[in-house]
Amino acid sequence: MKILSVTAQKPDSTGSGVYLTEVVKELHREGHEQAVLAGVYREDAVRLPEGVRFFPVYFKSPDLPFPIPGMSDKMPYESTVYRTMDGEMTARYMGVFRARIREAVEAFRPDLILCHHLYLVTALVRESVPDIPVYGFCHNTDLRQMRKHGLQRAFILEQTGRLDRICALHEAQKKEICQIYPVEADKICIAGVGYNGEIFHIDHKVKNKGSRSGSRLVYAGKISQEKGVASLLRALALVEERGEPAALTLAGGNGDAKELEQIRALAARCPASTVFTGRLSQEELAKVYNEADVFVLPSFYEGLPLTVMEALACGCRVVVTDLPGIRPFLEAYVPGAPVFYVSPPRMQDTDMPLAADLPAFEARLARQIGACIAAGKGGERTCPDLSEISWRAVCARILQRGDEKEKERGEGRVY
């Protein structure tokens, strides 16, 4: 089969970009002929399997003289916030993508198009290519954009309703899709997420290097307030007060230099030793996971974070905010995984916690970090059974090739 994958932003650097890239890699292993269309900068090095054609849409160029619009308002690289786009920017964006989509379809002639994010570019694909099956992937940030502002809202809703299939991460997200978009539930399949076992696994050589004291924690993602990084730093002060010495690695970037500087200042006052690594390759991130004891993701808004699966594969215990869909997915697919959940604060926007709730949230976070550290003392580094979490399984669900075990659970068919 000839498959074209489409994203409006870089095909790396974020969870949805990793998702696209890993699906492309798996479909390449299965022998499908593929192409990718994505928004990038001219200096970007895009890594795709050999033979996968690439159709770039260049930003900060004569045709699109502004940074890449990000599905998150704060991206790990220079970006434009969708809600700030004026009429001229939007017209340029839609015109360039329409032309590039038609060019890619004419040159590659795909049998199937996979579009990431139920948002503007996916709507443009559906409008521009009415006679080829188009599947849309929800990554949660699209739901957030739809709730926060009205940029091309009617157009996005209309064209999303015409998609042939929608791939959701979990059941809670499926319900939210049905609330926002004019789609029937039976058009939505639960695709879930996978992890790359060739990169993310326990490396005993890394783990056993030298001696150390105290627990090592790691966070991976955007270094931003909405991801709970400031709350994590404040919570670690409470963990330290309880006599649990800790070191923290913050892996990731932030295109907002002012916010990053504020978080660095907070880290300087945190009693836990804190290291900022910047953005890491997948291989470098796996090494950081292997050097850590606990992975912490205190985010206020998530779909189904890939980083949790990757950290578990490397033998980390996990502390994560108990956001919709995450716990049921992990309990179904990774039963018995060493995951500690933290009740989130109340929200006043899709990703803005109530300030009054933060002290109690940070106290809960500190308690769960302490419990997670204690649970691992004296034990060997182990990995839970992740046999049902693979990109091969994800692709099977996308293309409706679920095995009997999946069908028994009800995840291997279109809902």
Sequence and secondary structure as in RCSB ss.txt:
>XXXX:A:sequence
MKILSVTAQKPDSTGSGVYLTEVVKELHREGHEQAVLAGVYREDAVRLPEGVRFFPVYFKSPDLPFPIPGMSDKM
PYESTVYRTMDGEMTARYMGVFRARIREAVEAFRPDLILCHHLYLVTALVRESVPDIPVYGFCHNTDLRQMRKHG
LQRAFILEQTGRLDRICALHEAQKKEICQIYPVEADKICIAGVGYNGEIFHIDHKVKNKGSRSGSRLVYAGKISQ
EKGVASLLRALALVEERGEPAALTLAGGNGDAKELEQIRALAARCPASTVFTGRLSQEELAKVYNEADVFVLPSF
YEGLPLTVMEALACGCRVVVTDLPGIRPFLEAYVPGAPVFYVSPPRMQDTDMPLAADLPAFEARLARQIGACIAA
GKGGERTCPDLSEISWRAVCARILQRGDEKEKERGEGRVY
>XXXX:A:secstr
 EEEEEESS SSSSHHHHHHHHHHHHHHHTT EEEEEEEE TT      TT EEEEEESSSSSS S  EESSSS 
SSS EEGGG  HHHHHHHHHHHHHHHHHHHHHH  SEEEEESSSHHHHHHHHH TTS EEEE  SHHHHHHHH  
TTHHHHHHHHTT SEEEESSHHHHHHHHHHSS  GGGEEE      TTTSS  HHHHTSS   SEEEEEES  ST
TTTHHHHHHHHHHHHHTT  EEEEEE   S HHHHHHHHHHHHH SSEEEEEES  HHHHHHHHHH SEEEE  S
S SS HHHHHHHHTT EEEEE  TTHHHHHHHHSTT  EEEE    BSSSS B GGGHHHHHHHHHHHHHHHHHH
HTT        TT  HHHHHHHHTT   HHHHHHT SS  
